[in-house]
């Protein structure tokens, strides 16, 4: 059996594919390796599901430069976030960086700022829209963080590609707020609960030297 065949079988089973240099952040059965609001997240059907009561859930390990691959499924109008380089408490959008996980297609979000839509770096940089699959589908996303470079690829399309050194000219961010997290060089990966149900699966990471 070839590696390609094995990888395809793993995808079909709900497990992450075999990828050299990547390791899983989720065993598919428990929240081992995660800290924070473990009571507000449940493991269901091989995925970590953020409940409406859930707040922030963090990897117990910190990461600096990495490639993170995962799948997520939104409920209609759902709002969540992927925190990167965050401390283990506080608001990830400001103390770290928060990449929006959001059903941008829902009518209740029609008046959002461009830096609030899915894939955007909250308050700092807008992502290109139009690449989310229909609500209820599993979307594939890849986040690459290397130094001050952050790239987000959604379902094969690059929707965000920024240099953090350039996103706040003269110290001013798009939302006008202070974002000390722009200067952080490592931290936890976080699911930011915002009162909606969102599921995540096939989480795997590769550290970059």
URFEN-V755868 format. One record per run of one state. SS is the DSSP state (H for helix, E for strand, C for the rest). FROM is the first residue (numbers start at 1). TO is the last residue. Records with the same first field share a line. If there is no record, write none. Layout:
# URFEN-V755868
SS: FROM-TO ; FROM-TO
This chain:
# URFEN-V755868
C: 1-2 ; 14-22 ; 25-33 ; 37-37 ; 45-46 ; 51-55 ; 60-62 ; 64-65 ; 75-78 ; 87-91 ; 96-96 ; 103-106 ; 110-113 ; 117-120 ; 122-124 ; 126-137 ; 147-148 ; 155-156 ; 164-168 ; 172-179 ; 184-186 ; 193-197 ; 208-209
H: 3-13 ; 38-40 ; 92-95 ; 107-109 ; 114-116 ; 169-171 ; 180-183
E: 23-24 ; 34-36 ; 41-44 ; 47-50 ; 56-59 ; 63-63 ; 66-74 ; 79-86 ; 97-102 ; 121-121 ; 125-125 ; 138-146 ; 149-154 ; 157-163 ; 187-192 ; 198-207
